[in-house]
Amino acid sequence: MKQIFLLLAILVTTSTFGFSQSADEQAVRQTEKGFQAALQNNDADSAARFLTDDYGFVGPATMMNKEQRLASMKSGQLKYESFDYKDLKLVYSEIG
């Protein structure tokens, strides 16, 4: 009996977790995929849609604002051979 209860608890927990992705989380993940595709294709015009005017990039050897990063992509100075997110976690926060 205990095994059936444990199995049922695991099944309910995992099925709730798997189907609980909100519309907001889906939108954020879709946006992330669009930005990733723009970077992988070295498409500065597409990448620009995902960056705010006050965007700042900090890399191992450089710091750039939006205009600098897009200009370096357009010139070919900054070129991505591959790009991927690892262990992406979304954290929700109530504002207000």
N, C-alpha and C positions, 0 to 999 in steps of 0.2 A: 504494500500500500504506500509506503514511504517513497519507493522508487517511482511510482506512478505520479505522486504529488510533485516530486522533484522534477520529473520529466515535463509535466504540465507547466510548472513554474518557469522552467527554462524556455519552453516553447512560447509561452505568452510573452516573456521578457524579450526574447529575440525577435519575435514577429512584430511587437510594438515598436522596438527600436528600428527595425528595418523599414517600417512604413511610416515613421513619424517625421520624415523629412518635410519641413514646412515649405511653402511656396517661396518664402524669402530665402531660405537656404538653397533651394534649387536655382533661384535667380542669381545668387552670389556665385554658385558653382558654375553656372552657365557663363557669367561674366568672366570668371577666372579662365575658363576654357577659351573664350574669345581672345583675351589678352595673351594667353599662352600661344595661340595660333598666330597672332600678329607678330609676336617676337620670333617664333620659329621660322616664319616666312620673311623675316626682316622687312616687314611692311610698316613703315613709320606712319603712314596715313591712317591705317587701321589702329595702330597702337595709340595714336593721339586721341582717339575716341574714349579710351579708358583712363586717361590721365587728367587730373584736375590742373587748373592754372597754377596752383601753389605746390605742385608735385615736386618731390625731391628724391633723388636716387643716390644711395651711398653704396659704393662697391669697394672691393679690396684696395684699389689704387686710385679711386676717383670719387668725386661728388659732382652731380649734375642736376640742373633744374630741368623742367619739361622741355624747353626749347633746345637746350644743349643735348639732351639725350636723343631727341628726334632728329636734330641736325646731324649727330654722329651716326645715326642709323641710315639717314638718307645719303650721306657721303660715303658710306661703306666702312668708315673707321670703326664703328661698332657693329659687329656681325655675330649673330648667334648661330652656332652649329647645332646646338640642342638646348632644350629648355624644359624643365619639369619641376613640378612641386612635389615635395616629399612630406608625408604626414601632415597634410593640410587640415587644420582644425578651425572650425568657425565658433566664435564665442559671442554670445548674445549679451547685450547690455541695455538696460532700460535708461533712457535719457529723459530727464525732466522731472 
